[in-house]
Amino acid sequence: MKPPAPPRAPRRGARIAFAFFALLLVTATHWPRLTVPGPGPRPDLMIHFVAFGVWTGLLIASGFFGAALSGRNVLVSAGVALAYAALDEATQGLPALGRTAALDDWLANAAGIVAATVGALGAPGLARLGRGSADSR
Protein backbone atom coordinates (compact mmCIF):
# COMPACT_ATOMS: atom_id res chain seq x y z
CA MET A 1 0.00 0.00 0.00
CA LYS A 2 1.35 3.43 -0.97
CA PRO A 3 1.67 6.07 1.72
CA PRO A 4 -0.65 9.04 1.27
CA ALA A 5 0.69 11.88 -0.81
CA PRO A 6 1.74 14.95 1.15
CA PRO A 7 -0.83 17.72 1.08
CA ARG A 8 -0.34 20.20 -1.75
CA ALA A 9 0.02 23.85 -1.02
CA PRO A 10 -3.14 25.78 -1.84
CA ARG A 11 -2.77 27.27 -5.30
CA ARG A 12 -6.33 28.20 -6.14
CA GLY A 13 -6.26 31.53 -4.31
CA ALA A 14 -2.90 32.47 -5.83
CA ARG A 15 -4.14 31.55 -9.30
CA ILE A 16 -7.30 33.61 -8.90
CA ALA A 17 -5.24 36.57 -7.65
CA PHE A 18 -2.81 36.14 -10.56
CA ALA A 19 -5.62 36.03 -13.13
CA PHE A 20 -7.24 39.15 -11.67
CA PHE A 21 -3.96 41.06 -11.49
CA ALA A 22 -2.91 39.95 -14.99
CA LEU A 23 -6.22 41.22 -16.40
CA LEU A 24 -5.81 44.49 -14.52
CA LEU A 25 -2.24 44.89 -15.77
CA VAL A 26 -2.98 44.18 -19.43
CA THR A 27 -5.89 46.63 -19.26
CA ALA A 28 -3.75 49.35 -17.66
CA THR A 29 -0.82 48.87 -20.02
CA HIS A 30 -3.03 48.97 -23.11
CA TRP A 31 -5.47 51.71 -22.13
CA PRO A 32 -5.44 54.13 -25.08
CA ARG A 33 -3.49 57.35 -24.58
CA LEU A 34 -3.01 56.78 -20.84
CA THR A 35 -0.71 59.27 -19.15
CA VAL A 36 0.69 59.06 -15.63
CA PRO A 37 1.12 62.42 -13.92
CA GLY A 38 3.60 62.68 -11.11
CA PRO A 39 6.85 64.11 -9.89
CA GLY A 40 9.71 64.12 -12.33
CA PRO A 41 9.73 63.26 -15.99
CA ARG A 42 9.14 59.46 -15.69
CA PRO A 43 7.06 58.49 -12.63
CA ASP A 44 5.78 55.47 -14.56
CA LEU A 45 9.09 53.62 -14.25
CA MET A 46 8.49 52.83 -10.55
CA ILE A 47 4.98 51.67 -11.46
CA HIS A 48 6.48 49.33 -14.09
CA PHE A 49 8.92 47.94 -11.50
CA VAL A 50 6.25 47.30 -8.87
CA ALA A 51 3.55 46.04 -11.25
CA PHE A 52 5.76 43.45 -12.95
CA GLY A 53 7.32 42.44 -9.64
CA VAL A 54 3.84 41.74 -8.24
CA TRP A 55 2.81 39.97 -11.49
CA THR A 56 5.87 37.74 -11.21
CA GLY A 57 5.36 37.08 -7.51
CA LEU A 58 1.78 36.00 -8.12
CA LEU A 59 2.85 33.81 -11.04
CA ILE A 60 5.45 32.14 -8.83
CA ALA A 61 2.92 31.67 -6.01
CA SER A 62 0.50 30.07 -8.49
CA GLY A 63 2.91 27.17 -8.95
CA PHE A 64 2.10 26.51 -12.60
CA PHE A 65 5.55 24.97 -13.16
CA GLY A 66 6.00 22.99 -9.94
CA ALA A 67 5.96 23.66 -6.21
CA ALA A 68 5.69 27.41 -5.70
CA LEU A 69 9.18 28.01 -4.33
CA SER A 70 10.97 25.27 -6.24
CA GLY A 71 13.88 26.47 -8.30
CA ARG A 72 12.23 25.16 -11.47
CA ASN A 73 8.96 27.02 -10.88
CA VAL A 74 10.70 30.25 -9.90
CA LEU A 75 13.09 30.27 -12.89
CA VAL A 76 10.50 29.22 -15.48
CA SER A 77 8.10 31.82 -14.07
CA ALA A 78 10.85 34.45 -14.41
CA GLY A 79 11.41 33.48 -18.05
CA VAL A 80 7.68 33.63 -18.77
CA ALA A 81 7.49 37.01 -17.04
CA LEU A 82 10.38 38.45 -19.05
CA ALA A 83 8.84 37.22 -22.31
CA TYR A 84 5.41 38.55 -21.36
CA ALA A 85 6.89 41.91 -20.35
CA ALA A 86 8.53 42.18 -23.78
CA LEU A 87 5.27 41.27 -25.55
CA ASP A 88 3.31 43.68 -23.37
CA GLU A 89 5.71 46.52 -24.07
CA ALA A 90 5.92 45.81 -27.80
CA THR A 91 2.14 45.77 -28.24
CA GLN A 92 1.87 49.18 -26.60
CA GLY A 93 3.47 50.51 -29.78
CA LEU A 94 0.34 49.72 -31.82
CA PRO A 95 -0.73 53.02 -33.43
CA ALA A 96 -4.39 52.60 -32.42
CA LEU A 97 -3.43 52.78 -28.75
CA GLY A 98 -1.65 56.11 -29.02
CA ARG A 99 1.04 54.84 -26.66
CA THR A 100 4.74 54.20 -27.00
CA ALA A 101 6.89 51.14 -26.55
CA ALA A 102 10.13 51.98 -24.79
CA LEU A 103 13.22 50.04 -23.80
CA ASP A 104 13.47 51.80 -20.43
CA ASP A 105 9.92 50.69 -19.61
CA TRP A 106 10.85 47.07 -20.36
CA LEU A 107 14.03 47.44 -18.30
CA ALA A 108 11.94 48.66 -15.35
CA ASN A 109 9.63 45.66 -15.88
CA ALA A 110 12.66 43.35 -15.95
CA ALA A 111 14.06 44.89 -12.76
CA GLY A 112 10.78 44.17 -10.95
CA ILE A 113 10.81 40.62 -12.32
CA VAL A 114 14.39 40.07 -11.16
CA ALA A 115 13.57 41.46 -7.70
CA ALA A 116 10.61 39.08 -7.32
CA THR A 117 12.70 36.17 -8.60
CA VAL A 118 15.59 36.84 -6.24
CA GLY A 119 13.13 37.19 -3.37
CA ALA A 120 11.47 33.87 -4.21
CA LEU A 121 14.79 32.08 -4.61
CA GLY A 122 15.93 33.41 -1.24
CA ALA A 123 12.67 32.67 0.60
CA PRO A 124 13.38 29.00 1.42
CA GLY A 125 16.77 29.96 2.86
CA LEU A 126 15.22 32.70 4.96
CA ALA A 127 12.62 30.26 6.24
CA ARG A 128 15.39 27.83 7.22
CA LEU A 129 17.25 30.61 9.02
CA GLY A 130 14.09 31.55 10.88
CA ARG A 131 13.48 27.97 11.97
CA GLY A 132 17.13 27.63 12.97
CA SER A 133 17.02 30.65 15.23
CA ALA A 134 13.77 29.44 16.81
CA ASP A 135 15.27 25.99 17.39
CA SER A 136 18.29 27.43 19.16
CA ARG A 137 16.22 29.14 21.89
C-alpha positions, -999 to 999 in steps of 0.1 A, spaced: 0 0 0 13 34 -10 17 61 17 -7 90 13 7 119 -8 17 150 12 -8 177 11 -3 202 -17 0 239 -10 -31 258 -18 -28 273 -53 -63 282 -61 -63 315 -43 -29 325 -58 -41 315 -93 -73 336 -89 -52 366 -77 -28 361 -106 -56 360 -131 -72 391 -117 -40 411 -115 -29 399 -150 -62 412 -164 -58 445 -145 -22 449 -158 -30 442 -194 -59 466 -193 -38 494 -177 -8 489 -200 -30 490 -231 -55 517 -221 -54 541 -251 -35 574 -246 -30 568 -208 -7 593 -192 7 591 -156 11 624 -139 36 627 -111 68 641 -99 97 641 -123 97 633 -160 91 595 -157 71 585 -126 58 555 -146 91 536 -142 85 528 -106 50 517 -115 65 493 -141 89 479 -115 62 473 -89 35 460 -113 58 435 -130 73 424 -96 38 417 -82 28 400 -115 59 377 -112 54 371 -75 18 360 -81 28 338 -110 55 321 -88 29 317 -60 5 301 -85 29 272 -89 21 265 -126 55 250 -132 60 230 -99 60 237 -62 57 274 -57 92 280 -43 110 253 -62 139 265 -83 122 252 -115 90 270 -109 107 303 -99 131 303 -129 105 292 -155 81 318 -141 108 345 -144 114 335 -180 77 336 -188 75 370 -170 104 385 -190 88 372 -223 54 385 -214 69 419 -204 85 422 -238 53 413 -255 33 437 -234 57 465 -241 59 458 -278 21 458 -282 19 492 -266 35 505 -298 3 497 -318 -7 530 -334 -44 526 -324 -34 528 -287 -16 561 -290 10 548 -267 47 542 -270 69 511 -266 101 520 -248 132 500 -238 135 518 -204 99 507 -196 109 471 -204 140 474 -183 119 487 -153 96 457 -159 127 434 -159 141 449 -128 108 442 -110 108 406 -123 144 401 -112 136 415 -77 106 391 -73 127 362 -86 156 368 -62 131 372 -34 115 339 -42 148 321 -46 159 334 -12 127 327 6 134 290 14 168 300 29 152 327 50 126 303 62 154 278 72 173 306 90 141 316 109 135 280 120 171 276 130 170 307 152 138 294 168 153 260 174 183 274 192 162 291 219 
